[in-house]
Amino acid sequence: MPSSPVELAAGAAGPEDLADVAEDDPLALGAALRSSEQRVIAAALRAAPSRLEAARAVGISPRTLRYKLAQLRAQGVSLHSREGR
């Protein structure tokens, strides 16, 4: 059973799935990776009590998490943590 947000979101697409995407359309690989990253971040934000803990669960710094969230907001994606920020 998955124990972390990363493990929960990682089950959505395995490396084999991404390899198939890359063979069919190399540009689709970037989209698949961005989508996977977004799912991992969203799962971490839902599961963790704070952004700091979410960043730790994903294995990135809090500053990187803030940067990625700002990029997602600029794209019109809204992700909320348990803190409501």
C-alpha positions in Angstrom: 0.0 0.0 0.0 1.4 3.5 -0.9 2.5 5.4 2.1 3.4 8.8 0.7 1.8 11.3 -1.7 4.6 10.6 -4.1 3.8 6.8 -4.1 0.0 7.6 -4.4 0.5 9.8 -7.5 3.2 7.7 -9.0 0.8 4.8 -9.5 -1.0 6.8 -12.2 1.7 6.2 -14.9 4.7 3.9 -14.8 8.0 4.3 -16.6 6.7 1.9 -19.3 3.8 4.2 -20.0 6.0 7.2 -20.4 8.4 5.3 -22.7 5.4 4.4 -25.0 4.4 8.1 -25.1 8.0 9.2 -25.9 8.1 6.7 -28.9 4.8 7.9 -30.3 5.4 11.7 -29.8 8.5 13.1 -28.1 6.7 16.3 -27.3 4.0 14.4 -25.4 6.6 13.2 -23.0 7.0 16.7 -21.6 3.3 17.1 -21.2 3.1 13.7 -19.4 5.9 14.6 -17.0 4.3 18.0 -16.2 1.0 16.3 -15.6 2.6 13.7 -13.3 4.5 16.3 -11.4 1.2 18.3 -10.9 -0.5 15.2 -9.5 2.4 14.5 -7.1 2.4 18.1 -5.9 -1.4 18.1 -5.5 -1.4 14.8 -3.6 1.4 16.1 -1.3 -0.5 19.3 -0.6 -3.7 17.4 0.3 -1.9 14.9 2.6 0.6 17.2 4.3 -0.3 19.5 7.2 1.9 22.3 5.7 3.7 23.3 2.5 7.0 22.6 4.2 5.9 19.0 4.9 4.5 18.7 1.3 7.8 19.8 -0.1 9.7 17.3 2.1 7.3 14.5 1.0 8.0 15.3 -2.7 11.7 15.7 -2.1 12.1 19.3 -3.1 12.8 22.5 -1.2 10.0 24.8 0.0 11.4 27.4 -2.3 11.1 25.1 -5.3 7.6 24.2 -4.3 6.6 27.9 -4.2 8.2 28.3 -7.6 6.3 25.4 -9.1 3.0 26.5 -7.5 3.5 30.0 -9.0 4.1 28.4 -12.4 0.9 26.4 -12.1 -1.1 29.5 -11.0 0.2 31.4 -14.0 -1.1 28.5 -16.2 -4.5 28.8 -14.5 -4.2 25.7 -12.3 -5.3 26.2 -8.7 -3.9 23.8 -6.0 -4.8 24.3 -2.4 -2.9 22.9 0.6 -4.5 22.0 4.0 -3.3 25.4 5.2 -5.6 27.1 2.6 -2.7 28.9 1.0 
